[in-house]
Amino acid sequence: MPEDYREIAVRGMIVNTEGELSGADDYIQVFLPLAPNAEERQVCAERAVEEYDHYKIGKRILADIGVDTGYMEQQRLVDRDLFAGHEFHTCTTWAERGIFSYIGEETAMVMISEFAQSSYKPWAEAVRTIILDEKVHIAHGARVCRNLARTEEGREELQQGLDRLWPGFNRIFGSARSERSKLAVRFGLRQTTNGEARDIWRAKVTPRIESLGLKVPE
């Protein structure tokens, strides 16, 4: 493939692949200890297994073009810095865990839905199974959030979690001025620029936030 096309494609796949591995570690290291009962611990463990599978998908696709991601597996969660989401690694409440999946994992859904239409067909075909899993992750986050939103105390916890995590969610999309995202659109690797993708995400999650009786952060 042309070098400039390869550079943009590899960068996008590496960032997503690191994010999947970190997401798996978040479920095990951060969210599972917060779970209120054995059932929710099991769900966290199941979601982690799926995220590890997603990482392995990216690892395989990248290995096919000579890119090794094995080093990621030796890194600590806090040491991975390609996928901008360090707020997620310090969640301390079950409400934040719900917000992470219901609102935050929609960022991944927006981006992965674009990847499924990528001009790089091996990646497009590979991510389609990831989309199915992400829908389950978001649905579980919805259940956690709706259960908490039944009480005033729960809504307060959700609002606090949303306010703290919101900047990290926005940062996932990168700079709206990114020339790399414009090139990705030009090459057919993506359908939207960073700013456009962020706008799509906000349009999707705003009704969810309001349905919980929460305010969208500024």
C-alpha positions in Angstrom: 0.0 0.0 0.0 1.2 3.6 -0.5 3.3 4.8 2.4 1.1 7.7 3.4 -2.0 5.5 3.3 -0.1 2.8 5.4 0.9 5.4 8.0 -2.6 6.6 8.6 -4.1 3.1 8.6 -1.6 1.7 11.0 -1.8 4.6 13.4 -5.6 4.2 13.6 -5.4 0.5 14.1 -2.7 0.7 16.8 -4.6 3.3 18.8 -7.8 1.3 18.6 -6.0 -1.9 19.5 -4.3 -0.3 22.5 -7.7 1.0 23.6 -9.3 -2.4 23.5 -6.5 -3.9 25.7 -6.8 -1.0 28.2 -10.6 -1.4 28.2 -10.2 -5.1 29.1 -7.8 -4.2 31.9 -10.2 -1.5 33.1 -13.0 -4.0 33.5 -10.8 -6.4 35.5 -8.6 -4.0 37.5 -10.9 -1.0 38.0 -14.6 -2.0 37.5 -14.7 -5.5 38.9 -13.6 -4.5 42.4 -16.4 -1.9 42.4 -19.2 -4.4 41.5 -21.8 -4.7 44.2 -22.4 -8.4 43.9 -21.2 -11.6 42.3 -23.5 -11.2 39.2 -22.1 -7.8 38.4 -18.5 -9.1 38.9 -19.3 -11.9 36.4 -20.5 -9.4 33.9 -17.4 -7.3 34.3 -15.3 -10.4 33.8 -17.3 -11.3 30.6 -16.9 -7.8 29.2 -13.1 -8.0 29.9 -12.9 -11.3 27.9 -14.6 -9.7 25.0 -12.3 -6.7 25.1 -9.3 -9.0 25.2 -10.7 -10.7 22.1 -11.0 -7.3 20.4 -7.4 -6.6 21.2 -6.4 -9.9 19.7 -8.3 -9.1 16.5 -6.3 -5.8 16.1 -3.1 -7.6 17.0 -3.7 -10.2 14.3 -4.6 -7.7 11.6 -1.5 -5.6 12.4 0.8 -8.6 12.5 -0.3 -9.4 9.0 1.4 -6.2 7.8 4.4 -6.6 10.0 3.4 -4.5 13.0 3.9 -6.2 16.4 1.7 -5.0 19.3 3.0 -7.6 21.8 4.8 -4.9 23.8 1.4 -3.6 24.9 0.8 -6.7 26.8 3.9 -6.0 28.9 2.9 -2.5 29.8 1.0 -1.4 32.9 -2.4 0.1 32.3 -1.3 3.5 33.4 1.7 3.4 31.0 -0.3 3.1 27.8 -0.7 6.6 26.3 -2.0 6.3 22.8 -5.6 6.0 23.7 -6.4 9.1 25.7 -8.5 7.9 28.6 -6.6 8.0 31.8 -9.7 9.2 33.8 -11.2 5.8 33.2 -8.4 4.0 35.1 -9.2 5.9 38.3 -13.0 5.3 38.5 -14.0 4.9 42.1 -17.8 4.5 42.0 -20.3 2.1 40.4 -22.0 5.1 38.9 -18.8 5.9 37.0 -18.6 2.3 35.8 -22.2 2.8 34.3 -21.3 6.1 32.7 -18.2 4.6 31.2 -20.2 2.0 29.3 -23.4 3.8 28.5 -21.9 7.1 27.5 -18.2 6.4 27.0 -18.2 3.2 25.0 -20.4 5.0 22.5 -17.2 6.8 21.5 -15.8 3.4 20.5 -19.0 2.5 18.7 -18.9 5.7 16.6 -15.3 5.0 15.5 -15.7 1.3 15.0 -18.8 1.8 12.9 -16.6 3.9 10.6 -13.9 1.3 10.5 -16.4 -1.2 9.3 -16.7 0.9 6.1 -12.9 1.3 5.8 -11.2 1.1 2.5 -8.7 -1.2 4.2 -10.9 -4.3 3.9 -9.1 -6.7 6.3 -9.8 -4.1 9.1 -13.3 -3.4 7.9 -14.2 -7.1 8.0 -12.5 -7.8 11.3 -14.3 -5.1 13.3 -17.8 -6.2 12.5 -17.8 -8.7 15.4 -16.5 -6.0 17.7 -19.6 -3.9 16.9 -21.9 -6.7 18.1 -20.0 -6.9 21.5 -20.0 -3.1 21.9 -23.7 -3.0 21.7 -23.9 -5.4 24.6 -21.4 -3.3 26.6 -23.5 -0.1 26.0 -26.7 -1.9 27.0 -25.2 -3.1 30.2 -24.1 0.4 31.0 -27.6 1.6 30.3 -29.0 -0.8 32.8 -26.5 0.2 35.5 -27.3 3.9 34.9 -31.1 3.5 34.8 -31.1 1.5 38.0 -29.1 4.3 39.8 -31.2 7.1 38.3 -34.3 5.9 40.2 -33.1 7.7 43.3 -31.9 11.3 43.8 -28.7 10.0 45.4 -28.1 7.8 42.4 -28.6 10.6 40.0 -26.2 12.8 42.0 -23.6 10.0 41.7 -24.2 9.7 38.0 -23.9 13.4 37.4 -20.6 13.5 39.4 -19.3 10.6 37.4 -20.4 12.1 34.1 -18.8 15.5 34.9 -15.5 13.9 35.8 -15.3 11.5 32.8 -16.7 13.9 30.2 -13.4 15.6 29.2 -11.8 12.2 28.7 -14.7 11.1 26.4 -14.2 14.2 24.3 -10.4 13.8 24.2 -10.8 10.3 22.7 -11.7 11.8 19.3 -8.5 13.9 19.1 -8.1 17.4 17.8 -10.8 18.8 15.5 -7.9 20.4 13.6 -6.1 17.2 12.9 -4.7 16.9 9.4 -4.4 13.1 9.9 -8.1 12.7 10.3 -8.7 14.7 7.2 -6.3 12.4 5.3 -8.0 9.3 6.7 -11.3 10.6 5.2 -9.6 11.3 1.9 -8.2 7.8 1.8 -11.5 6.2 2.7 -10.2 4.9 6.0 -12.8 6.9 7.8 -16.0 8.7 6.9 -15.7 11.7 9.2 -13.0 14.0 10.7 -12.3 14.0 14.4 -14.6 17.0 15.0 -17.5 15.5 12.9 -17.2 12.2 14.8 -17.3 14.0 18.1 -20.5 15.8 17.0 -22.1 12.4 16.0 -21.2 11.0 19.5 -22.7 14.0 21.3 -25.9 13.8 19.3 -26.2 10.2 20.3 -25.5 10.5 24.0 -27.3 13.7 24.8 -30.8 12.2 24.8 -29.5 9.3 26.9 -28.1 11.8 29.5 -31.2 13.8 29.6 -33.4 10.7 29.9 -31.5 9.9 33.2 -32.4 13.3 34.5 -28.8 14.5 34.1 -27.3 17.6 32.6 -24.9 17.5 29.6 -21.5 18.9 30.8 -20.3 22.1 29.2 
